[in-house]
Amino acid sequence: MRRTGNLYKRICSIENLEIADKKASKGKSWQKGVQDHMLDREENILQLHKLLIEHKYRTSEYTTFKIYEPKEREIFRLPYYPDRIVHHAIMNVLEPIFMRLFTADTYSCIKERGIHGAFRAVRKALIDREGTKYCLKLDIRKFYPSVDHDILKELLKRKIKDIELLELLYEIIDSSEGLPIGNYLSQYLANYYMSYFDRWLKEDKRVKYYFRYADDIVILSSNKEDLHKLLGEITVYLKEKLKLKVKNNYQVFPVAASGLDFVGYRFFPTHTRLRKSIKQNFARMVRRNKNRASIASYNGWAVHGNCRNLMRKLLS
């Protein structure tokens, strides 16, 4: 695979740092870290440029907090300046390189894909009733905290030959165990970590209907025995190649009977509903306060499924 070099100077350039600053601050002008930075923006950008050129940038100390929906997770947060600007500066250059490696079957944190890109792809696949009769659904145990740094670094060396950039990425990777949830860079590195697995499934195993959203994996097939066999091979690959473990809640089931619960929806061959927990949260929100912004958010989910009766019932 062709490796890419001469990237570090592009990342460090004043022009790229200014673009990164604009992207990182978009919609966040109310945050104190952004406001403090804007008081001396030009000098800060020049100082950050100098730090990077002289290889003196080091990741700041993290703060953490927990969220409990859709499940309990520890979220890591870095200061706006310099760290979040640096992450955006890196991805301004690396994103198109990563995108050429990603298959079309991964959707999390990718522009013009995301949840509704996955939704459209699954709906299209289910037109083939016979070929999508059975589903293998699995996810990875503690995916982000379990990403192995040495393996990730070796995978990055397959694609990047710029030593200065690799050293910067290694410093950021080693700033926390696994990949810290909340880092802008983490979501791209997580997809990159799984990208060779994606290609193995598509190119070596010839899986036709495959969908991955972060660590949630769905494979559709006409034969459940084939899916059970593939599950064993996936378990071995993830363990031996990536030091990841499949959760014990994996399932192989008929789609028409059970429905496929994925990216917030339950898919059937004939129709699609909102996931039960989302419907319940929607109903609770309506009972408490019919907030326009919240209703618009839930409507954004419902409009893609067969949810007309649900919306009429909740909003009448």
Buried (B, 14 or more C-beta within 10 A) or exposed (E): EEEBEEBBBBBBBEEBBBBBBEBBBEEEEEEEBBEEBBEEBEEBBEEBBEBBBEEEBEBBEBEEEEEEEEEEBEBBBBBBBBBBBBBBBBBBBBBEBBEEBBBEBBBBBBEEBBBBBBBEBBBEBBEBEEBBBBBBBBBBBEBBBBBBBEBBBEBBEEBBBBEBBBEBBBEBBEBBEBBBBBBBBBBBBBBBBBBBBBBBBBEEBEBEBBBBBBBBBBBBBBEBEBBEEBBEEBBEBBEEBBEBBBEEEBEBBEBBEEBBBBBBBBBBBEEBBBBEEBBEBBBEBBEEEEEEEBBEEBEEBBEBBBBEEBBEEBEE
